[in-house]
Amino acid sequence: MTFFDQRPPWFAGLARLIERVWAHHGPCGNLHVSSAFDIDSGEWRFVAAPVFQEVLGGEDDGKTVWTGFVFHVEKLLRAMVMESISAGSVCNECSPTPALVIRGRYRGQRVCLKVLLEPVPGSPVVEINDTLLHEIRRE
């Protein structure tokens, strides 16, 4: 597979849509969204995932955590022409975390969206969950 990562002009619209259908189950202000174009298949590959947070204060001070979520697929599918939906567990050959994979078309473009059910392994802490001031800050 050959990839390049220049974002298409409609990337911001799809990213906003993903953010709207993502419901955090706790204090969190961000999510990971990335894209790359697979030249060989002619398909845009998107990845959406929760982000790591570091807890500040309280009994979990210094721990790295992430906030659970619900991804409302039905709302996303109203904006896409869906071809397939699948879910998979951790697999050394295809996915480092459990994922939901949606293939279809968005604004006429072939898209594969992989929604990781855990943060991208090895990714950095993105937010500070300040339990003392009850706020989320970007790292």
Backbone hydrogen bonds, N-H to C=O, Kabsch-Sander energy under -0.5 kcal/mol:
donor,donor_aa,acceptor,acceptor_aa,energy
4,F,37,F,-1.4
11,F,8,P,-1.9
14,L,10,W,-1.8
15,A,11,F,-2.9
16,R,12,A,-2.4
17,L,13,G,-2.0
18,I,14,L,-2.5
19,E,15,A,-2.2
20,R,16,R,-2.2
21,V,17,L,-1.7
22,W,18,I,-0.6
22,W,19,E,-0.6
23,A,21,V,-0.6
23,A,70,V,-3.0
24,H,22,W,-0.7
25,H,68,G,-3.0
28,C,26,G,-0.5
32,H,49,A,-3.0
34,S,47,V,-2.3
36,A,45,R,-1.7
37,F,4,F,-3.2
38,D,36,A,-0.5
38,D,43,E,-2.9
39,I,2,T,-2.7
39,I,37,F,-1.0
40,D,2,T,-0.6
42,G,38,D,-2.0
43,E,38,D,-1.2
44,W,110,R,-2.9
45,R,36,A,-3.4
46,F,44,W,-0.6
46,F,112,C,-3.2
47,V,34,S,-2.2
48,A,114,K,-2.4
49,A,32,H,-2.2
52,F,124,P,-0.6
53,Q,65,V,-3.3
54,E,127,E,-2.3
55,V,63,K,-2.5
56,L,129,N,-2.4
57,G,55,V,-0.5
61,D,58,G,-1.5
62,G,55,V,-3.3
63,K,60,D,-2.6
65,V,53,Q,-2.9
65,V,63,K,-0.5
70,V,23,A,-1.9
72,H,21,V,-2.9
72,H,70,V,-0.7
73,V,71,F,-1.6
75,K,72,H,-0.9
76,L,72,H,-1.1
77,L,73,V,-2.4
78,R,74,E,-0.7
79,A,76,L,-1.6
81,V,105,R,-2.4
82,M,80,M,-0.8
83,E,103,R,-3.4
84,S,103,R,-2.0
86,S,101,V,-2.4
88,G,99,A,-2.8
91,C,95,S,-3.3
94,C,91,C,-0.6
95,S,91,C,-2.4
99,A,88,G,-2.3
100,L,115,V,-2.3
101,V,86,S,-3.5
102,I,113,L,-3.0
103,R,84,S,-2.9
104,G,111,V,-2.4
105,R,81,V,-2.3
106,Y,109,Q,-2.3
109,Q,106,Y,-1.9
111,V,104,G,-3.0
112,C,44,W,-2.8
113,L,102,I,-3.2
114,K,46,F,-2.9
114,K,112,C,-0.6
115,V,100,L,-3.4
115,V,113,L,-0.6
116,L,48,A,-2.9
116,L,114,K,-0.8
117,L,98,P,-3.0
120,V,50,P,-0.5
123,S,120,V,-2.2
126,V,52,F,-2.6
127,E,52,F,-1.3
128,I,137,R,-3.4
129,N,54,E,-2.7
129,N,127,E,-0.5
130,D,128,I,-1.1
130,D,135,E,-2.3
131,T,56,L,-2.4
131,T,129,N,-1.0
132,L,56,L,-0.7
134,H,130,D,-0.8
135,E,130,D,-1.7
137,R,128,I,-2.5
139,E,126,V,-3.6
